[in-house]
Amino acid sequence: CLQEMSDAEDDNDRYNLADYNFHYAGVLASHNDMLIQAMAANEASIISIFTAMNAVPDSRSFAVPSHRMIMENIKSGEVSKVVAAYRDMGKYNLTRLNRFFRKEEAENRDKESAIG
């Protein structure tokens, strides 16, 4: 999936599908039937969200390395590193996407981010 994301530099549909497949592979690896069914049932919606997120400048330069870091941490089996990587990626995404939220929502998200 990561190679497909890297190779899909100029093909948004291909890139977003590869991004979805990366996340779906993680869900499959969880062996959690409820998550697997939910992600499969919502594929089009999730890809639509990825399409909007990946349209933000810097997304691709950020996404592939961060996804690769998470994958490597998962492969290492060090859960604390996986959790930290997801937390860092979430904070970064919140910061760069904050401008798309209404002002009140953005302020609430900033407060929640400072707590978490």
Buried (B, 14 or more C-beta within 10 A) or exposed (E): BBEBBBEBEEEBEBBBBBBBBBBBEBBBEEEEEEBBEEBEEEEEEBBEBBBEBBEBEEBBEBBBEBBBBBBEBBEEEEEEBBEBBBEEBEEEBBEBBBEEBEEEEBEEBBEEEEEE
